[in-house]
Amino acid sequence: TMTEVLAGFLAGSALGIALAVVVGLNPRVRRFLQPYVIVLEATPRIAVAPLIIAIVGFGFQAKIVIVMLVCFFAPFVNTLAGMLAVNRDGVELMRSLGASKWQTFRKLMLPDAMPTIMAGLRLAMASALSGALVAEFISSNEGMGVLLDRYTGSLNMPSAFATLLTLTALGFLVFKGMELLDEWLVYWRHESRLAAMSRKRARQWEASR
């Protein structure tokens, strides 16, 4: 189950971020793809699962594609929103200094958009486990989803609750891992927040004196 979660999350997130970068940097591509993205976003991803199984077939590949589809949109939408919200004065300054598009993207747009991108990745990871379980309910004979389905079907409630608690623990560990990754990649935001908290506490301490 965790292999499906991680593989689908990495593939879906990478595709979503890459496509959002292309769309964000090219207004023509954005105008062309926007209607299709809206239609796909409005389509319930879980409802597409039987179609994916019919096309890909039963097995590991179908589950990866389902998780990948579930994890695609949050990174895509957040990355695109972060890129479109970049300070335009900064972009003009980079251009006036002779920076190339790649340099502007790498040194200005990507760092500015990183907090929003990481928020999308956390949302995708939170959805990945649910997508893997649904995929296992539909097209698998092994995994945590299959165990949960078998235990509830046979009314073995202690084992079903044990499986549910295990899934909850796995989801918590994965989400905390994403938070640690966020703190490592977007360190400047957390450092500024800690500095602001330190200044606030110092002012409170001085006021109390």
Backbone torsions as a table, in degrees:
resi	resn	phi	psi	omega
1	THR	NA	-44.8	-178.9
2	MET	-68.9	-30.7	174.6
3	THR	-62.6	-43.6	177.2
4	GLU	-63.3	-41.6	-179.2
5	VAL	-61.8	-51.0	-175.3
6	LEU	-69.0	-42.2	-179.5
7	ALA	-65.7	-45.6	178.9
8	GLY	-66.4	-38.9	178.4
9	PHE	-63.6	-47.3	-178.7
10	LEU	-63.5	-44.6	-178.6
11	ALA	-67.2	-47.0	-178.6
12	GLY	-66.3	-41.0	-179.9
13	SER	-67.9	-43.0	179.1
14	ALA	-61.5	-43.7	178.6
15	LEU	-64.8	-42.7	-179.2
16	GLY	-64.3	-43.7	-179.6
17	ILE	-68.0	-43.4	-179.2
18	ALA	-62.2	-44.8	-180.0
19	LEU	-67.2	-37.3	178.7
20	ALA	-65.3	-36.9	177.7
21	VAL	-63.7	-44.9	179.0
22	VAL	-62.4	-45.6	-179.3
23	VAL	-66.1	-40.0	-178.4
24	GLY	-68.1	-32.0	-178.4
25	LEU	-85.8	-15.2	-174.8
26	ASN	-127.6	103.7	-179.0
27	PRO	-60.1	-33.6	179.4
28	ARG	-65.1	-44.8	177.1
29	VAL	-63.1	-37.2	179.7
30	ARG	-63.1	-44.1	179.1
31	ARG	-66.3	-33.3	-179.0
32	PHE	-73.5	-41.9	-173.4
33	LEU	-87.6	-20.1	-173.2
34	GLN	-55.7	-46.1	179.0
35	PRO	-60.8	-40.1	-178.8
36	TYR	-68.0	-38.9	178.9
37	VAL	-65.2	-39.6	178.7
38	ILE	-63.2	-42.0	179.5
39	VAL	-64.3	-44.2	179.5
40	LEU	-65.5	-37.5	179.3
41	GLU	-65.9	-35.6	-179.5
42	ALA	-76.4	-15.0	-179.2
43	THR	-83.6	126.0	177.0
44	PRO	-60.7	120.4	-175.6
45	ARG	-64.1	-36.4	-179.0
46	ILE	-66.1	-32.2	179.3
47	ALA	-67.8	-21.6	179.6
48	VAL	-82.3	-13.3	-175.7
49	ALA	-54.8	-46.1	178.1
50	PRO	-59.8	-35.1	178.1
51	LEU	-67.3	-39.7	177.9
52	ILE	-62.3	-42.1	179.1
53	ILE	-64.8	-38.5	178.7
54	ALA	-64.9	-33.3	-178.7
55	ILE	-83.6	-49.2	-174.4
56	VAL	-84.8	-32.8	-176.1
57	GLY	100.1	168.6	177.6
58	PHE	-72.7	151.6	176.4
59	GLY	128.4	-171.2	-174.1
60	PHE	-62.9	-39.4	-176.3
61	GLN	-62.3	-41.3	-179.3
62	ALA	-63.4	-39.8	-180.0
63	LYS	-66.9	-39.3	178.4
64	ILE	-63.1	-42.7	-179.2
65	VAL	-64.3	-39.6	179.5
66	ILE	-64.2	-47.4	178.6
67	VAL	-63.7	-39.5	178.7
68	MET	-60.5	-42.3	178.9
69	LEU	-66.0	-39.2	179.0
70	VAL	-64.7	-36.3	-175.4
71	CYS	-88.9	-0.6	-173.4
72	PHE	-76.6	-44.4	-163.5
73	PHE	-75.5	-39.0	-178.9
74	ALA	-61.9	-47.9	175.3
75	PRO	-63.2	-37.3	179.9
76	PHE	-63.3	-52.0	-176.2
77	VAL	-65.0	-44.4	-177.4
78	ASN	-69.0	-39.3	178.3
79	THR	-64.6	-43.8	178.7
80	LEU	-63.3	-42.6	178.6
81	ALA	-63.3	-40.6	179.2
82	GLY	-65.9	-38.7	179.7
83	MET	-70.7	-37.1	-179.9
84	LEU	-74.6	-18.7	-179.7
85	ALA	-93.4	6.3	-179.5
86	VAL	-64.3	144.3	179.9
87	ASN	-59.6	114.5	-178.0
88	ARG	-68.4	-29.5	176.2
89	ASP	-64.0	-38.3	177.0
90	GLY	-64.9	-39.2	178.0
91	VAL	-63.3	-44.6	179.0
92	GLU	-64.1	-36.9	177.6
93	LEU	-63.9	-43.3	178.4
94	MET	-61.3	-41.8	179.4
95	ARG	-65.7	-39.9	180.0
96	SER	-66.0	-25.0	178.1
97	LEU	-87.7	3.1	176.7
98	GLY	84.6	18.6	179.6
99	ALA	-72.7	142.9	176.0
100	SER	-76.8	170.4	177.8
101	LYS	-61.7	-38.5	180.0
102	TRP	-65.8	-42.3	178.6
103	GLN	-66.0	-40.2	177.4
104	THR	-63.3	-41.7	179.0
105	PHE	-65.6	-46.7	-173.5
106	ARG	-72.7	-36.8	-173.0
107	LYS	-98.1	-16.9	-178.1
108	LEU	-124.1	-57.9	-171.7
109	MET	-67.7	-45.3	-177.7
110	LEU	-65.8	-48.3	177.4
111	PRO	-60.4	-39.3	179.0
112	ASP	-64.9	-34.8	-176.6
113	ALA	-87.6	-9.9	-173.8
114	MET	-58.3	-43.3	177.5
115	PRO	-58.3	-41.1	178.6
116	THR	-68.9	-39.1	178.2
117	ILE	-62.0	-44.2	-179.2
118	MET	-65.6	-33.6	175.3
119	ALA	-63.0	-40.9	176.4
120	GLY	-65.1	-37.5	178.5
121	LEU	-66.9	-37.8	177.5
122	ARG	-65.1	-40.1	176.5
123	LEU	-63.3	-41.2	180.0
124	ALA	-64.3	-42.3	179.7
125	MET	-65.9	-36.3	177.3
126	ALA	-64.2	-30.0	-179.7
127	SER	-88.1	-18.5	-173.4
128	ALA	-64.2	-42.5	-178.5
129	LEU	-64.8	-41.0	177.5
130	SER	-62.9	-41.5	178.1
131	GLY	-62.9	-39.7	179.0
132	ALA	-65.8	-39.6	179.2
133	LEU	-65.4	-43.3	178.1
134	VAL	-62.4	-42.0	178.2
135	ALA	-61.4	-38.7	178.8
136	GLU	-71.3	-34.0	175.4
137	PHE	-60.1	-36.3	-172.3
138	ILE	-87.9	-42.9	-166.2
139	SER	-141.4	50.6	-179.8
140	SER	-151.2	157.7	173.2
141	ASN	-120.8	13.6	177.2
142	GLU	-153.0	157.8	-180.0
143	GLY	117.9	171.1	-177.4
144	MET	-66.1	-35.2	177.9
145	GLY	-63.7	-39.6	178.2
146	VAL	-66.3	-41.6	177.2
147	LEU	-59.4	-47.0	-179.4
148	LEU	-61.7	-40.6	179.7
149	ASP	-65.7	-42.0	-179.4
150	ARG	-67.5	-43.1	-177.6
151	TYR	-66.9	-42.6	178.9
152	THR	-69.6	-34.9	178.6
153	GLY	-65.4	-33.0	178.4
154	SER	-94.9	8.7	179.8
155	LEU	58.7	30.0	175.1
156	ASN	-87.8	76.9	-170.6
157	MET	-67.1	-37.7	176.9
158	PRO	-58.8	-43.6	178.5
159	SER	-68.5	-35.3	178.2
160	ALA	-64.4	-43.4	178.3
161	PHE	-67.9	-34.9	176.6
162	ALA	-63.5	-41.8	177.2
163	THR	-64.1	-41.2	179.7
164	LEU	-64.1	-41.7	178.1
165	LEU	-65.7	-36.5	176.5
166	THR	-63.6	-43.2	177.9
167	LEU	-63.4	-39.5	178.0
168	THR	-62.8	-43.3	178.5
169	ALA	-63.8	-41.7	178.3
170	LEU	-63.2	-44.3	178.4
171	GLY	-61.7	-39.8	178.6
172	PHE	-64.7	-44.8	-179.5
173	LEU	-63.5	-41.5	179.8
174	VAL	-65.0	-41.9	-179.3
175	PHE	-66.8	-40.6	177.0
176	LYS	-64.2	-35.9	175.6
177	GLY	-61.8	-38.4	177.1
178	MET	-67.1	-35.8	177.0
179	GLU	-65.0	-40.7	177.3
180	LEU	-64.5	-40.1	177.0
181	LEU	-63.6	-38.2	177.2
182	ASP	-62.1	-45.4	179.4
183	GLU	-63.6	-31.8	-178.9
184	TRP	-77.7	-41.9	-176.6
185	LEU	-79.7	-40.2	-177.2
186	VAL	-107.3	53.1	-172.8
187	TYR	-64.9	-31.5	-175.9
188	TRP	-66.4	-32.4	178.7
189	ARG	-68.9	-42.4	-179.5
190	HIS	-70.0	-36.4	178.1
191	GLU	-65.0	-41.3	178.5
192	SER	-66.6	-35.3	178.3
193	ARG	-66.8	-43.0	178.0
194	LEU	-63.9	-38.9	178.5
195	ALA	-64.3	-40.9	178.6
196	ALA	-64.7	-39.9	178.0
197	MET	-65.1	-39.1	179.2
198	SER	-64.4	-41.9	178.1
199	ARG	-64.4	-38.9	179.9
200	LYS	-64.9	-43.1	179.1
201	ARG	-66.5	-36.1	178.2
202	ALA	-64.3	-41.7	178.3
203	ARG	-64.7	-39.6	178.0
204	GLN	-64.0	-40.0	179.7
205	TRP	-66.5	-41.7	178.1
206	GLU	-64.9	-38.0	179.4
207	ALA	-67.0	-36.3	179.5
208	SER	-68.0	-25.0	178.9
209	ARG	-74.8	NA	NA
